[in-house]
Amino acid sequence: MASEAEELEAEAAEQWQLVNTPLGEMWSGRTRYAAAMFFFKRGEMNAETLEVYRICARLDHEDPLPIIRDRGVGKEWLKRMGYAQ
């Protein structure tokens, strides 16, 4: 049986895959936003960064990362995502 810590890590790994859902797939913006909410609730993303994901939720082709960069928010999140600045 998996421990609680193992279950949390498995959930985080699944959410990481979802926040990296490829652009352009149907419902991908909403998927990325839902996963971003997971990281926000864990304290791993600030509210300004989450807001960009919210704005992009209905825009499946829109990459939130350049917007986050342009707004000057979420620098730690951009590093974590491997987004070159």
N, C-alpha and C positions, 0 to 999 in steps of 0.2 A: 504494500500500500504506500502511496506517495505521501510525503510529509506536506504540511501546509506550505512550507518554504518552497518545496519543489513545485507545488501546484501554482503558487504565485509566479514563480519563474517561467513556468510553461505558459501561463496567461500573458505575461509580459512579452514572451517570444512571439506569441500569436498576434498580439496587438502591434508589435513592431512590424510584422509582415503586413498587417492591414494598413498601418500608417504609410507604408511604402507601396501601396497599391498603384500600379501603373496608371499614368494619366490617360484619359480618354475612354477607359472602360466604363460601361454603363454603371451608374451609381457609385463610381469610384470616389467622387468628391465627398459624398456622404459617408462612405466607408472610412476615408482618411480622417474626417472630422470626428466620427465616433471613436476611432482609435486615439486621436489627439486628446479627446476628453478623458480617456483612461489615463494618459500620461499627466494631464493637468491635475486630475484628482490625486495622483500619487505625488504631486509636487515636483514633477520633472519637467514641467512646462509652465511658463507664466501666462497670465490672462491675455496679454496683448498678442502673444503668439497663437493662442487658442482662437482668438477673435479672427485672425486671418484664415484659419482653417474653417471657421464658421462661414465667413464671407464666401469662401471658395467651395463650400459644400454642394451647391447646386451647379457648379461649373466643373464638370468632369474633366475638361481639358486644361484647366488652369492650375499651374504649379504654384503652391503657396510659398515655396521657399524663396524665390526672388522678391516676393512682396514682403515677406518677413525681413529680408535683408534691407530692402529699400526703406522700410519703416524704422529700421534701426532697433528692432526688438528681437528677442530670442537668439542672441548670439551664441549662447551655450547650446541651444537646440540645433542651430545650424551646424555647429561643430559636430554634434552627435550624429547628425544626418549625413555628415561628410560633404556638406555643401561648401565648395570653395568660394571664398569671398574676394 
